[in-house]
Amino acid sequence: MKQFCIDASVFLGMNSNDEIVRVSCKNFFIENQDSVILMSFEQIGVCDNIIWSCTFEQQIMYYPFMDLLHTIMPIKRFAFTVKTLNNLKENKAIPLTARLNVAFAKEHNALIYSAHSSLMKSCAAITKIPGSKIEKKFNDQLESYYQDSLTLRIDFDTIFKYA
């Protein structure tokens, strides 16, 4: 079974205002429903921080999709460990958050995916989500919730800045 590590850009990319990013991230989840997806608690916190900054009405439309997706496709969540921190010695040219994600993926022997094309230029360990123009669909109920969730659109270029 394949194992992937994702950052917040992949998860929240499904609600990006950039259509190529949105479709690519959505298709990534559809195509990898049988894979093991890993996220660090830190990246989950990034997602939460962004969603909680949206209006209550947007959150009400977003959370049923996110909750059902997590039920259908459990995403394994882990904290950083000493081993993660020891792996930080590598990739010093990229921002700390991205370095933590790379170290986390290395610790779990997983490929790391991001929708941040700028990170790929500075770190060969990060793989860009495959681009896609043809949108696939989730199962009926999840697709319905997903369409509702699109009332929340995320300004990808503004929100996903790695510092």
C-alpha positions as CSV (number, residue, x, y, z in Angstrom):
1,M,0.0,0.0,0.0
2,K,1.3,3.4,-0.9
3,Q,2.1,5.9,1.8
4,F,2.1,9.7,1.3
5,C,2.8,12.6,3.5
6,I,0.9,15.8,2.6
7,D,1.0,19.4,3.8
8,A,-1.9,21.7,4.4
9,S,-1.7,23.0,0.8
10,V,-2.8,19.6,-0.5
11,F,-5.8,19.3,1.9
12,L,-7.0,22.9,1.6
13,G,-6.0,23.0,-2.0
14,M,-9.3,21.2,-2.7
15,N,-11.0,24.6,-1.9
16,S,-8.5,26.8,-3.7
17,N,-9.6,29.7,-5.8
18,D,-7.1,28.5,-8.4
19,E,-9.0,25.9,-10.4
20,I,-6.0,23.9,-11.5
21,V,-4.8,23.6,-7.9
22,R,-8.4,22.8,-6.7
23,V,-9.0,20.0,-9.3
24,S,-5.5,18.6,-8.9
25,C,-5.8,18.3,-5.1
26,K,-9.3,16.9,-5.3
27,N,-8.2,14.3,-7.8
28,F,-5.2,13.4,-5.6
29,F,-7.6,12.4,-2.8
30,I,-9.9,10.5,-5.2
31,E,-7.0,8.6,-6.8
32,N,-5.4,7.7,-3.5
33,Q,-8.4,6.6,-1.4
34,D,-6.7,3.3,-0.8
35,S,-3.4,4.8,0.2
36,V,-2.1,5.8,3.6
37,I,-2.1,9.6,4.0
38,L,0.0,11.1,6.8
39,M,-0.2,14.6,8.1
40,S,1.7,16.2,11.0
41,F,-0.2,17.8,13.9
42,E,1.5,21.1,12.8
43,Q,0.0,20.9,9.3
44,I,-3.5,20.0,10.7
45,G,-3.1,23.1,12.9
46,V,-2.4,25.2,9.7
47,C,-5.6,23.9,8.2
48,D,-7.6,24.6,11.4
49,N,-6.2,28.1,11.7
50,I,-7.2,28.9,8.1
51,I,-10.7,27.4,8.3
52,W,-11.4,29.0,11.7
53,S,-10.6,32.4,10.3
54,C,-13.4,32.0,7.8
55,T,-17.0,33.0,8.5
56,F,-19.3,30.8,10.5
57,E,-21.5,30.3,7.5
58,Q,-18.5,29.1,5.4
59,Q,-17.4,26.7,8.2
60,I,-20.9,25.2,8.4
61,M,-20.8,24.4,4.6
62,Y,-17.2,23.2,4.8
63,Y,-17.1,20.9,7.8
64,P,-19.6,18.2,6.7
65,F,-17.3,17.5,3.7
66,M,-14.1,17.4,5.8
67,D,-15.7,15.2,8.4
68,L,-17.0,12.7,5.9
69,L,-13.8,12.6,4.0
70,H,-11.9,11.8,7.2
71,T,-14.4,9.0,7.9
72,I,-14.1,7.5,4.4
73,M,-10.4,8.1,4.1
74,P,-8.7,8.2,7.5
75,I,-5.7,10.4,7.5
76,K,-3.1,9.3,10.0
77,R,-1.9,12.2,12.2
78,F,1.4,12.2,14.1
79,A,3.4,14.6,16.2
80,F,7.0,15.5,15.4
81,T,9.5,13.3,17.3
82,V,13.2,13.6,18.2
83,K,13.9,11.7,15.0
84,T,12.0,14.3,13.0
85,L,14.0,17.1,14.6
86,N,17.2,15.2,14.0
87,N,16.3,15.1,10.3
88,L,16.1,18.9,10.2
89,K,19.8,19.0,9.5
90,E,19.0,18.4,5.8
91,N,17.4,20.8,3.3
92,K,18.6,24.0,5.1
93,A,17.8,26.0,2.0
94,I,14.0,25.7,2.5
95,P,11.8,27.4,5.1
96,L,11.5,25.7,8.5
97,T,7.9,24.5,8.1
98,A,8.8,22.8,4.8
99,R,11.9,21.3,6.4
100,L,9.8,19.9,9.2
101,N,7.5,18.3,6.6
102,V,10.4,16.8,4.7
103,A,11.9,15.5,8.0
104,F,8.5,14.1,9.0
105,A,8.0,12.3,5.6
106,K,11.6,10.9,5.9
107,E,10.9,9.5,9.3
108,H,7.7,7.7,8.1
109,N,9.4,6.6,4.9
110,A,6.8,8.4,2.8
111,L,6.7,10.5,-0.3
112,I,5.8,14.1,0.5
113,Y,3.4,16.0,-1.7
114,S,2.6,19.7,-1.8
115,A,0.7,22.1,-4.0
116,H,3.4,24.7,-3.4
117,S,5.3,24.8,-6.7
118,S,7.8,27.3,-5.2
119,L,8.9,24.6,-2.7
120,M,9.8,22.1,-5.5
121,K,12.4,24.5,-6.9
122,S,14.3,24.5,-3.6
123,C,13.8,20.9,-2.4
124,A,13.9,17.7,-4.6
125,A,12.4,15.7,-1.7
126,I,9.0,17.5,-2.2
127,T,6.8,16.2,-5.0
128,K,4.2,18.5,-6.6
129,I,0.7,17.2,-6.8
130,P,0.1,16.0,-10.4
131,G,-1.7,18.7,-12.4
132,S,-5.1,17.9,-13.7
133,K,-7.7,19.7,-15.7
134,I,-10.4,17.0,-15.8
135,E,-12.2,16.9,-12.5
136,K,-13.1,13.5,-11.0
137,K,-16.0,13.0,-8.6
138,F,-16.2,11.6,-5.1
139,N,-19.0,9.1,-4.3
140,D,-22.5,10.7,-4.4
141,Q,-22.8,11.9,-0.8
142,L,-19.2,13.1,-0.4
143,E,-19.4,14.9,-3.8
144,S,-22.6,16.6,-2.6
145,Y,-20.8,17.8,0.6
146,Y,-17.8,18.8,-1.4
147,Q,-19.8,21.0,-3.8
148,D,-21.4,22.6,-0.7
149,S,-17.9,23.2,0.8
150,L,-16.9,25.2,-2.3
151,T,-18.7,28.2,-0.8
152,L,-15.4,28.5,1.0
153,R,-12.7,29.3,-1.5
154,I,-9.1,29.9,-0.3
155,D,-6.8,32.5,-1.8
156,F,-4.0,30.0,-2.3
157,D,-1.2,32.5,-3.1
158,T,-2.0,34.7,-0.1
159,I,-2.7,32.1,2.6
160,F,0.0,29.4,1.9
161,K,3.2,31.4,2.6
162,Y,5.9,29.3,4.2
163,A,8.0,31.5,6.5
